[in-house]
């Protein structure tokens, strides 16, 4: 990730944890590991996964690396066995704050603790300060992203406009009237809002900061957003399971390479399909251990690819934690389209609903923020009028618009791929 010039981004830190000596941080996190493992084992699901493990033995990275990886792609099957969270919650459902349903479906909890998702750190790094007004353009419907923002903003003492996603004209009207200084949402939707404001002749120059997440931020899109009036655009790496995991920082108008790992996470990069840590700097799957008493995650495989920055040293912003290169693709075939995860199981369900489909392959093409999802289907008669009901099933199961193309039997690649992400991420 190259340095990108922005303007007016503060360089101070949220608290002293962010500037700890790296060895002190590592020692303190490892000292907490036995307690986390013991807490996890009190949950039925983790009790099965970590059966026979003595928590007192898990006090080093080597010991941690000997434990099994539980991947995001495992959650659907685990949750079918034991509702709603596969037995991975150490706090009972009745003592939680919210229960979410993401596409899949996959269910995620939220506990009662303040800033439960640890979102105040990326907000602060993005320039949000007490009294800032945020326009929160993540969806408030079923999924937790909007509530991550809400909890982080509450910790910082900031009001939020609960704008949600969609309704572009109303988004522009709210910005023009209420004058928020910060946008939080996907980068592609911010681009749409800016374009709509130009069409409407509306003044949204109030926006000084943008914290974006849920999809990739190519350098070209960041530059477009800056050139069209948003001085500071930083991104956060988060998930509905683990909350905020890493975030970008800047000093004196320069975005620093990589993303700083959150203070309550032990991060590993492992070889995809295994639990073996890769050599420093090598690309692999992001695996996180999250110190959350309600929903402890022990070696949770995100399915995302990244790598640790090995030669950059501490961030110039003053934060001393490990930095990763950001999102570099998926380690499995699950992919994200317009901020929504699409799973191979959903593609298979579409094919199951339509017996005329002998084989299906979902191809995601185009560029991020302007991507196209096309279901390629092998059928006996490619000229038949199969498309309308299949398109309806795509929409029903993925909550996204998709196109359909038909092919003769035996023409799709024989490589085991159900989802093929061929988007241009440059």
N, C-alpha and C positions, 0 to 999 in steps of 0.2 A: 504494500500500500504506500503510495507516494504522499509526500507532504502536500497539503492543499492550503492555499492562503484564504483565511477568512478574517473577519474584523471583529474586535471588541469582545473576544472570549476571555473571561477571567481565568487566572491561573492558580488561584488558591484552592485548598482542598476542603472537603466536608468535615473531616475530623482527623485526629492524630493517627488513627489506624492506617490511613492511606499512606502515611509517610514512615511507617515502621521500618527498622532494619530488616531486610529480607530474611536473615537467619532467625531473628526474633519472631517474625510472622510465621515462618515454617515451623518453628518449635512450638509455638502456641497452638497452631492448628493441629499438629500431630498429637499434642497433649490432650486435645479434645476428642480425638478419634475413638478411644475406648468407650467413652460415655455415649458417643453417637451410635456406635455399633450396638451397645447394650440397649439404648432407647429403641433402635430399629428392631432388635430381636423381640421387643415386647409386642410388636405388631405381627399378626398371624402370618402374613405373606412373607415379610422379611425373616420371620422365625424359620420358615421353611427354606428360604434361599440361603440363609446364613447358619443353618443347622450344624452343630458340632464345633462352631467357632467360639473360642474364648475371647471375649472383647478385650481382656487385658493384654492379649498378645498383639493386638492391632495398634501399634504405636509408631510405625515407620511406613515410609512409602513402599518399601519392599514387602512388608506384611500386607499392606493395602492391596498391592498388585496381585497378591495370591488369591484374593477374593473374587467371586464371579462378577461379571458385568451383567447388569440388568438393563436391557436396551428399551428405548422408547417404543420400538417396534414390537416388544413383548407385552406392552401394557394391555392391548386389546384382548389378548388371550387370557392374561391374568385376571382382568376385570370381568370377563365372562365367567370365570370360575368362582369369583367372589366379588359381589357388588358392594360398593361402587368402585373401590380403588384397588382391587386385587389384594387386599389385606396389607397394603404398604403404608397405611395411615396409622400413626401411633396415637393420635387423638381421635376419639369416637366421632362419628358423623354428627351426632346431636350436640357436640361441643364446638363445631366449626362455625364459621361465619357465612360461607357460601360454598356451593357445589356447582361446578361448571361442566358443560358438555361441549367438547370440541369435536370436529368432524372425525369420523371413524366408526362409532363414536368412542371417544376417550374421555373419561371423567377425571377432573382435577379438583382438589380441595383448596380452600383458603381458610386459614385460622384467624384467631381474634387478635393476634399481636399487631402492634403498630408497624407500619412499613413492612408488612409480612413478605412482600416480594422483593425487598431491598432496592426499590426503584429510586430512592432519593439520591443515591450516588450518581447514576447517569444523568439525572435531571440537574443536579448541582454542577456536574462537569460541563453540561450543555449551556450553563449560564443562568439557570433558574435560581432565584433568590427569594427570600420572604417578601410577600407582597406581589410577586409576579402573577400575571393572569394567564392561565394556560387554556388553549382551545384543544380539548381532548378528542381527537378524531379516530380513536380506536372504537371498535364495536362494543356496545354494552349488551349485546344479545348473546347469551349462553357462554361466551368465551371470556377469559379473564384479563385481556390486555388493557382494557379501559380502566379496570379496577387496580391494576398494577400502578398506573399513572396516578389514580386517585390517592392511593395509600402513600406513595412517595411525595406527592404534592402536599398532603396533609402534614407529613413530618416536617416539611420545609416551611409550612405556613403560607401556602399559596391557594387562592381560589381557582376553581376549574369550571370552564364552560363544558357541560357534558354533551358535546356536539354529536358524538358517534360518527358512523360512516355513512356515506351517501348524502343525498339532498344538497348537492353542490351549491345551488343558488342560495339556499339558506345558510350554508357555511360562510359564503362570502358576505351575506347580509350581517351575520353575527360578528364577523371580523371587523367590518366597516363601522358597525355601531358600538361594539363593546371594546374594541381596540386591544385585544390580547397581544402580549409581547412574545408569546411562545406557542408554537404549534407542536403537537405530539401526535404521531400517527405514522402511516406508511409514506415513504417518499413519493411513490407514484400518485397518491391521492393529493399530496401537497401540490404537485405539478398541475393536476387537474384543477384544483382550487385557484391557483394563480392564473391559469389560462381563462377560467370562467370570470375571474375578477377583471381581467383585461377586456373580455367581451362585454361585461356589464358597465365598464367605466368606473369601477369601484376602487376606493383607496384602501389597500390593506398594507400600507407601508409601516404599520404598527409592528409587524412581525420582525423581531430581531434575532430570535433563536428558533431552531427546529431540532427536536430530538426525534429521530426516525428509527423504526424497527420493523420487524415482521417480514421483511423482504430485503434483498440485496440493494446496496447503494453504490452503483458504479460511479467512478470518478466523473464520467460525462454528465450523469444526472445531478450529482452534487454541484458541479460547476454551473449547470443550467439553473438550478435553484438559487445559487448565489448571484448569478448574473441577472436574475429576475427579481431581486429585491430582498432576499432573506440572507442577512450577512453571515450567520453562523448556522451550519448544518452538520450535526454530529449524529452518530448512530450508536445504538445499543443492541447487544446480543442477548436475547432473552427467550424463554420458552414457558409454556403454560404449566410445565411440570416443575421446573427449577427456578423460575423467576429470572431476575437479572443475573447474568453470568459474567458479562464483560462489557466495556463501553469505551468509546473514543474520548480523547481529551485534546485540548489545544492550549497554547500559550502565545500571547502577543500576536494573535491572528493566524497562527500556523497549526494545522491539524497534525498531530504526531502519528507516526506509523504505528499500526497495531491497535489493540484494544486491551485496556487494563482489566485484569480479572478481579471479580468481586472479593471483598474481604472475608466472606463467610463460605468460601468455596475452596476445596482442594481440587485442582485441575490436573488431569492426565491426558496425554495424547497417545492413543493405542492403535495398533495395527487393525484395520477394519476386519470385522469378523472374528476377532480374538480379543483377549484382555491384556495382551503383551504391550507394555509401553515401548514406543518407538524411540530412536535416537533423538537427542535434542535438535530441533530444527526440521525434523522430518515431518511430512504431512501425514496425518492419520485422523482417527475419529476422536472427537472431543468426549471425554468421560469426566463427569463431575461427581464429587461427593459434597453434598449440601448439608450444612449444619442447621437443619430446621426441625425443631422438636415435634411439630405436628405431622410433618410429612418428610421424615429423614430419607435422604437418597444416598445410598452407598454404592459407589461405582455405577453411576447411571449413564448409560451410553446415549448420547443425544442423536446419533445418526448423522451429525454434521462433521465435515472435514475442516481441519485447521492445522496450524503449526505454531509452536512457540518461537517468538523472536529471540534469537540466541546472541546476536552481536550488536544489539541496539543499546544495551545498558538501561539504567533507570530512565523513565520517561522525563523529558524536560519540564513537564508540568509539576514535578515534585513527587508524584506517586511512585512508589517503589515496588509494587506488585508485578508479577509476571505479566507480560503482554503476549497476546496471540495475534496472528495475522488476520483475524476476522473470519467470516464465513467463506469457505472455499468450495462449497458443493456438498453433496450428500454421500454418506458412506453406504447407505442402503438406497433402495429405489423410491422410498417415500420422498416426495418433493413438495415444494411450496409454490402455489400459484396465487398471485394477488392476495397474499397474506393468509392463505388457507392451505393446510396440509392436505395432500392427496395421497392416498395409500393404495398399494397394489390390490389389497382386498376389495377396495371400492371398484376398481377396474374389473376384477373378476366377477363382482356382483352384477355389474352392468351386463357382462356377457351372459351370466346365468339367467338374467331376466329376459334375454332375447336369444332363443335357441338358434336363430339363423346365424348367429355369430359363432364361428368355429374357433377363432383365435383373435385376441384383441391386444393392441399395443397403444398406450397413450403417449403421444409425442408432444412435448412442450417446446415451442419454438419462438422465434422472435427475440426481442430484447426485454430485459427487466423493465417493468412499468408499461410495456406494450407487448405483452406475451400472448401467444395463441395456443390453445389446448385443443388437440385434434386426436380423436379416437380412430385409429386405423383398424379396420375389421376385415378378417377373411370370411367371405360368404360364398355360397354357391353361385349366386347371380348378382354381380356388382351393380347391374343396371336396375335392380328392383328398388321400390320406394320404401326402404327400411328406415331412412334417416329420422323422420319426425319423432317416433316414439323413443328411439335411442337417444336423441338429443334431450328429450324430456327426462330420461333416466339419468343422464350425465348431470343435469341440473339438480335433480332430486337427491342424488347420492353425494355429490361433491359440493353443492351450493355454488357452483361456478358455471359460466357459459362455456360450451365446448362445441367443436365442429366434428363431423364424421366423414371419413373417407373409406371407400370399400375397395377390396382387393380380392383377387382369386385365391383359392385355397393353396397353401404352400408358398406364398410369395413373401410373407413377412420373415424377417431374419430369425434364424434358429439359434438365438443366443440367450434365451431365458429371460429377457427383459420384458417386464410388463409396463414400466414407465421409463421413457427415454427423454431426459432433459437435455435438449440441444440448444438452449438459449445462449445468446451472446452476452457475456457478463463483463465485457470490456468497458 
